[in-house]
């Protein structure tokens, strides 16, 4: 085999592998496993752990220009989703998030999306308008993902309990079927 052909083939595969990793296609989303705030793997149905990390506070501008400060929402279950417009799994989970938000907002569940798009509002605003996203959307200024990071997969979703503590960290795509029982349980605590 010609060594030059082999190295060319390897270099053509590397970008594809990086794209798969960046879009969060891990087995965790298939199996329903997430990590607790302490970084230990757990099933998304199990919230028996008692000690959770306090969610770092932040303030960002929403698409409507309002300020969103996480600590203002203490007493609610907050689904904090790091996403990007170019991410396929993100695009698939947003309709489920919109549906769940509509169903559960009166029970004290809040969804909040933080875009990691480098182009900022220029890219995010048209996408959010086209999708008619019904929950607060923000663009990260670099500080929020750093506070919660490292964000190793996009999407990554954190579920913050009513006391303002990170209950679950879920890298990869989440579905309504997996998320709704968790949110209902936390909302009724």
Secondary structure by P-SEA (a helix, b strand, c coil): ccaaaaaaaaaaaaaaaaaaaaacccccccccbbbccccccccccccccccccccccccccccccbbbbcccccccccbbbbbccccaaaaaaaaaaaaaaaaccccbbbbbbbbcccccccccaaaaaaaccccbbbbbcaaaaaaacccccccbbbbbcccccccbbbcccccccccaaaaaaaaac
